[in-house]
Amino acid sequence: MLRRSGGPLDIAVMARLFGAEKVKASNAFSSVVAGLAIRAGR
């Protein structure tokens, strides 16, 4: 699964390269914060 946070062109390119079923919407800020929290917990 790919998480996307870009604009329409980025989404179209990722869908073409990896398949639309693998591209999921994501809030970039939440994704970064979640990653930092996971890292801090280690």
ZIKAFEN-V325881 format. One record per residue. N is the residue number from 1. RES is the residue in one letter. SS is DSSP state (hx for helix, st for strand, lp for the rest). BURIAL is 1 if it has 16 or more other ideal C-beta (glycine too) atoms within 10 Angstrom, else 0. Layout:
# ZIKAFEN-V325881
n={N;N}
res={RES;RES}
ss={SS;SS}
burial={BURIAL;BURIAL}
This chain:
# ZIKAFEN-V325881
n={1;2;3;4;5;6;7;8;9;10;11;12;13;14;15;16;17;18;19;20;21;22;23;24;25;26;27;28;29;30;31;32;33;34;35;36;37;38;39;40;41;42}
res={M;L;R;R;S;G;G;P;L;D;I;A;V;M;A;R;L;F;G;A;E;K;V;K;A;S;N;A;F;S;S;V;V;A;G;L;A;I;R;A;G;R}
ss={lp;st;st;st;lp;lp;lp;hx;hx;hx;hx;hx;hx;hx;hx;hx;hx;hx;lp;hx;hx;hx;st;st;st;lp;lp;hx;hx;hx;hx;hx;hx;hx;hx;hx;hx;hx;hx;hx;lp;lp}
burial={0;0;0;0;0;0;0;0;0;0;1;0;0;1;0;0;0;0;0;0;0;0;1;0;0;0;0;0;0;0;0;0;0;0;0;0;0;0;0;0;0;0}
